[in-house]
Amino acid sequence: MLEIIRTNDVVILSLAESLMRDAGIHCMVADQSMSVLEGSLGLLPRRFMVEEERVDEARRILRDAGLEAELRS
């Protein structure tokens, strides 16, 4: 799994998950449980990860959906 987005925005994460699910690309959001440690303030970013073999395809899908600014290099 490779990280392609790091954000606190749950809407972006939800959209990215939905797009990957529709494309059949396995993904996960890491660090969700960290909110327990921070008091659920949303200060710690979550990492959106996709399967390594399909990173290029996932990036293209996210760019096409207007999330290019959220992508990590």
C-alpha positions, 0 to 999 in steps of 0.5 A, spaced: 500 500 500 502 506 498 500 513 501 497 518 495 493 523 500 494 525 507 488 530 509 484 531 515 478 532 511 473 526 511 469 528 505 475 528 501 477 521 504 470 519 503 470 521 496 476 518 494 474 511 497 468 511 493 472 512 487 476 507 488 471 502 490 467 504 484 474 502 480 475 496 484 482 498 487 483 496 494 484 502 498 484 504 506 485 510 510 490 509 515 491 513 522 483 513 523 484 511 530 489 516 532 483 521 533 482 517 539 488 520 542 487 527 539 481 527 543 477 527 536 479 534 534 481 532 527 488 535 528 492 529 525 491 527 518 489 521 515 493 517 510 489 514 504 493 508 501 492 504 495 494 498 492 501 499 489 500 496 483 494 501 481 497 507 484 498 510 477 490 508 475 488 511 482 492 518 481 488 518 474 481 517 477 483 522 483 485 527 478 479 526 473 475 527 479 478 534 481 482 532 487 489 533 484 491 538 489 490 533 494 495 528 491 502 527 494 508 526 490 
